[in-house]
Amino acid sequence: MPDLTSSRLPLLRLAEFGFRYRGTETPALEGVDLTLHPGEAVAVLGPQGAGTSTLARAAAGLLGEHGHSTGVRELRDDHHAGMLGDDPEAQLTGLTRTVREEAALPGRLLGLPLPECLERAEAGLQELGLAGLAERALDTLSGGERQLTALSGLLTLRPSVLVLDQPSQALDAGARRRLARSLRAFRDAGGAVLLTGHQHDDLTATCDQVLFLDQGRPAAITPEGARPDQRPLDQHGIWDARRAPAVQDLGRPGPVPRGEVLLHVRDLSVRRGSTPVLDGVALDLCAGEVTALLGANGSGKSTLLGALAGLLAAEPGARITGPGGVELGAAPAHHRARHLGWVGQDPGDQLSASTVRAELVRAVPLGPGGRRLRRADRVRASAQREHQVEQVMQTAGLSGLGQEHPYDLVPAQRKDCVIASALLLRPAVLLLDEPTLGRDAAGMRRLSALVRSFTTAGGAVLVATHDRRWAAEIGDRQLRLGEHRPSSGHA
Ligand SMILES: Nc1ncnc2c1ncn2[C@@H]1O[C@H](COP(=O)(O)OP(=O)(O)OP(=O)(O)O)[C@@H](O)[C@H]1O
């Protein structure tokens, strides 16, 4: 990055900036003023649909051919902006095999000499705590490890302005601290940072200013250097992940005798490659309870959920018993799916239809006889299925999105689509992998309500999350994975 410290000229300036996507009538952004000087960091927060991701792309200069812009966007001569997008499934290029290759790729595409690319990649990986994973195949990484790999690649380009859309997604507290340190060093060297998203967290809290967006328009801005307090965050629909948990707000009953055990697990050990990731996990999921699954990036949360769903093989000796004592240890995944609804970390892995409605219709079997139903029964079963789909779309906040392609939805809605599919099979247990990613305050409330209504109806939920506030609010119990040794305790 060129030396910037001597100058107070802005690195990036948006003035009266507006943008309208092609084929739409309402502008996604209007009248946005934003200036980033060397050393500064600004957060732009808004509820889902407020235009924060569009603003991130505009700042990074990536909107060009997608629509029509008005006003001014100026990036200082000889400088460039780099951006990490909000879709965890689209952050890796798919062109490389290992972490080192992926981190070095952006430089190679720029035409930098290979040794320099590798040197920069090494430094980026070191800084973000990934040096030990340099040789790892990308398809073996956990969600947080993937996100940090993408960020290391971006850092090798040495941009002057870093634009990060919801960068804390999927990161544990330690990784967030490392990232905050690395952004501080980046700013001290004269760079500027723009963070966008729907949540206030440890990273947005390090910014000099917070600009709130509402329906594409600036709604408020905090005074420089002041931290936003509770009121504007609530007013603008932002989920405050740093707030102390408000357990009483959820109307959770006090300690009650545990309900029927719906999933009983003992001696569950799983290896990934040659690495032992889970070692003798024991847990009981009971009717009416939410168990929050916590642990650092790479501690094995997705591995545990995947092994319970029958998607990853457990070491011999594991005992897994489902509702009513049904033996699941040797059952294949499609058999377990009748009892255990698995919603994995990457919703894209579980979506295959071209519309949300088609995806959900496909999830429901058409009566016990399937295609062999008589015509009249089939008509009745289809109408019933339509009704079920309609209802679940409402519960999951997908009303009005039935004709959308799942990949046109934002990541949180894509996850809702997979949650809805799982609910349609009426499982006794829901296994949710990081369902809070990318949600604003209303999205978090909807998720809490959905989880609670599932347990109130007698189900059990095991949910992996890095959001400690939400874990404390929703979890009746907590199971913490760490150092490959699980420890469980009550919330
Ligand atoms: N084939 C493999 N070989 C070696 N290690 C692997 C393999 N597959 C996964 N791992 C490692 O297993 C560990 C557990 O991964 P998992 O995805 O379960 O973690 P997680 O707790 O869900 O993490 P995150 O919070 O980042 O999503 C990670 O360190 C991951 O890199």
The ligand as an SDF file (V2000), in Angstrom:
LIG
                    3D

 31 33  0  0  0  0  0  0  0  0999 V2000
  -10.6830  -34.0710    5.8010 N   0  0  0  0  0  0  0  0  0  0  0  0
  -10.1770  -33.3860    6.8210 C   0  0  0  0  0  0  0  0  0  0  0  0
   -8.9040  -33.5580    7.2080 N   0  0  0  0  0  0  0  0  0  0  0  0
   -8.4010  -32.9000    8.2740 C   0  0  0  0  0  0  0  0  0  0  0  0
   -9.1220  -32.0240    9.0190 N   0  0  0  0  0  0  0  0  0  0  0  0
  -10.3720  -31.7940    8.6690 C   0  0  0  0  0  0  0  0  0  0  0  0
  -10.9880  -32.4540    7.5540 C   0  0  0  0  0  0  0  0  0  0  0  0
  -12.2420  -32.0240    7.4630 N   0  0  0  0  0  0  0  0  0  0  0  0
  -12.4150  -31.1340    8.4740 C   0  0  0  0  0  0  0  0  0  0  0  0
  -11.2980  -31.0050    9.1950 N   0  0  0  0  0  0  0  0  0  0  0  0
  -11.0880  -30.1430   10.3850 C   0  0  0  0  0  0  0  0  0  0  0  0
  -11.9600  -30.5580   11.4160 O   0  0  0  0  0  0  0  0  0  0  0  0
  -12.1340  -29.4620   12.3090 C   0  0  0  0  0  0  0  0  0  0  0  0
  -13.5990  -29.3810   12.6900 C   0  0  0  0  0  0  0  0  0  0  0  0
  -14.3510  -28.8200   11.6200 O   0  0  0  0  0  0  0  0  0  0  0  0
  -15.8390  -28.3130   11.8320 P   0  0  0  0  0  0  0  0  0  0  0  0
  -16.3180  -27.7970   10.5260 O   0  0  0  0  0  0  0  0  0  0  0  0
  -16.6040  -29.3880   12.4900 O   0  0  0  0  0  0  0  0  0  0  0  0
  -15.6150  -27.1190   12.8760 O   0  0  0  0  0  0  0  0  0  0  0  0
  -16.6550  -26.0600   13.4600 P   0  0  0  0  0  0  0  0  0  0  0  0
  -16.5550  -26.1080   14.9460 O   0  0  0  0  0  0  0  0  0  0  0  0
  -17.9970  -26.2850   12.8660 O   0  0  0  0  0  0  0  0  0  0  0  0
  -16.0010  -24.7050   12.9450 O   0  0  0  0  0  0  0  0  0  0  0  0
  -16.6530  -23.2940   12.4890 P   0  0  0  0  0  0  0  0  0  0  0  0
  -17.1220  -22.6250   13.7390 O   0  0  0  0  0  0  0  0  0  0  0  0
  -15.4790  -22.5500   11.8980 O   0  0  0  0  0  0  0  0  0  0  0  0
  -17.7190  -23.5980   11.4980 O   0  0  0  0  0  0  0  0  0  0  0  0
  -11.6180  -28.2080   11.5810 C   0  0  0  0  0  0  0  0  0  0  0  0
  -10.3740  -27.7970   12.1190 O   0  0  0  0  0  0  0  0  0  0  0  0
  -11.4490  -28.6780   10.1640 C   0  0  0  0  0  0  0  0  0  0  0  0
  -10.3950  -27.9700    9.5290 O   0  0  0  0  0  0  0  0  0  0  0  0
  1  2  1  0
  2  3  1  0
  2  7  2  0
  3  4  2  0
  4  5  1  0
  5  6  2  0
  6  7  1  0
  6 10  1  0
  7  8  1  0
  8  9  2  0
  9 10  1  0
 10 11  1  0
 11 12  1  0
 11 30  1  0
 12 13  1  0
 13 14  1  0
 13 28  1  0
 14 15  1  0
 15 16  1  0
 16 17  2  0
 16 18  1  0
 16 19  1  0
 19 20  1  0
 20 21  2  0
 20 22  1  0
 20 23  1  0
 23 24  1  0
 24 25  2  0
 24 26  1  0
 24 27  1  0
 28 29  1  0
 28 30  1  0
 30 31  1  0
M  END
$$$$
